[in-house]
């Protein structure tokens, strides 16, 4: 049976948003703050997202990056599951070549048992780190795995518990999982920033999440490839696209730009091999950018949306119209945790998303 896309979306309070809105969390750690504070902010943001009717909340996997605390998405998601009731939770994503498929199936089967019907398993092909760290993670191969399609297929079989007779894994069961009875399965997604995962997602009939926030020039070609490659499946009747985008809304445009600049400088340092904590707005404003750094900065700022809530909303609406995305996933790697909370509040207000007063009070 092919699932309709309306069943897949499972409804959300949209207000005046043209498509559902979601969150991608990097659990950013700013100068003068701690990982504990960053993870507490993640829980606060997840409760806020649920209170305002956002559809899903994903956590990214990164390693050996001081400014990011999300090296273990499954652990964070278990905590967020205990903090929420209806919000879909997932990985944005698990970098599959870093892990044995059976281990991922067990982790996300456990999450599905803890939060039935709410778990997304987004899978990425890159390591989410540098080559040396990838080697320390016991990851074989180069920067990206040529075995990714086979790894995805193996993982899906573990989740469904349907290896055929004669397969060496036929008697191996991922638990929690179907072998135990009426246990659900997480929804599998493919993530990407180029055409490889886009085409694979289309051929498998899976939903696709594209990282527009750091690969904007590839957005339209990748989405075209995904849609043209799509084959209906038991998961989806038609293609379904989530677009990740950096969005920083402030009470005034200047504050939004100041906070966006902190994330931009963090990215500049990361790409030059000097990862660190997310700098303060004051440090970012004082920084003298080299010509090479300015090139990275310019591209980063061009791809991000920042300003007042109405300005950010206008940018999101234009992006959705231009790409025909089915959902927008908002990301933010700014320095200040309070700013991140306020930014999502402002964006929700701009779209008229209804507030659950009791749930929103729990975010304080």
C-alpha positions, 0 to 999 in steps of 0.5 A: 500500500502506498501512503498518501502524503497527507497521512505522512505529514500527519497534520500540524497547526500551520497558522498562515504558514504555506507549509509546515515549519520545523527545527534543526538543532545544532546545540550550539555552544557559545563563548562563555556558555557550557554544553550543559546550557546548550542542551538545556536550551535544546530542551527548552526549544523543543518544548517551545516548538511543540507549544507553537505547533511546529511539526518536527525537531531534528538534531544534527550529528557532528564530531570534534567541534567545540561549538556544537554539542550534538555528537550523540543525536540518539541520546539527546532525542531520548531526553527530548522525548521525555520533555514533549508529547506530540512533537516529531523528533529525529536525526538531521542526521545520523551519519550512517558511515560512522555507525554499524546499521544494526546499532542505529536500528537498535538505538532508533528502535528504542526511541520509537518504543519510548515515543511511538509514532514520533521518531524520524531517522534521517540518514547522511552520507558524509562523516560530519567531521574531518578525516582524522576524526572519522578514522577515530570513529572507526569509520572505513573508507574515504570522506564519503562512503561508496557503500552508503546505498548498501548500508541504507538497505541493510539498516532498513531491513534491520528496522523491518526485520525482513532479511530473506531466508538464507541471508547471514543476518536472517536470525539477527533481530534489532530490538526493540523491533518488530520481532517483539510484536506490535512495535512501530518503526521510525520514519527513514529519511535521506539527507543530502547537499548534492545529487547523490542522496537526492537520486537515491531517496527518489529511487527508494521512495523516501522523503528527502531533506536538503541542506540549503543552508550550506549548499544553496547553489545545489538546491534546485538541481538536487530537488529536480533530480529527486523529483524526477527519480522518485518512485512511489513506495509504501512510505510516500505516494509523491516526493516530499522535500524538507529544506534546511535554512538558516533563519535569524529573527530579531526584535530589530534587524541589527540584532538579528544580523549581529547574531547571524554574524556569530554563526558566520564567523564560527563557520569561517573558522571551521572551514579554515581548520580552526573550529571553536566555540561560537564567538560573541557578537562583540567578537564577531563585530571586531574580527578583521576578515581576510580576503579569503574569509570574506568570500566564505562570509559573503556566501554564508550571509547570502544563504542565510535569512536574518532581520525582523520577523516579517523580513525573515517570513518574507524570505522563507515564503520566497524560498518555499515558492521558488523551490516548492518545498513541502516543509521548511526546517529552520536552523540557527547556530548563533551565540546566544541561547536566549536569542535562539528562543526569542527568534523562534517565538518571533517567527511563530508569531509572524506566521500566526502559529497558535500557542499552547499556553500550558506547554509554552509556560513550561519553556521558561 
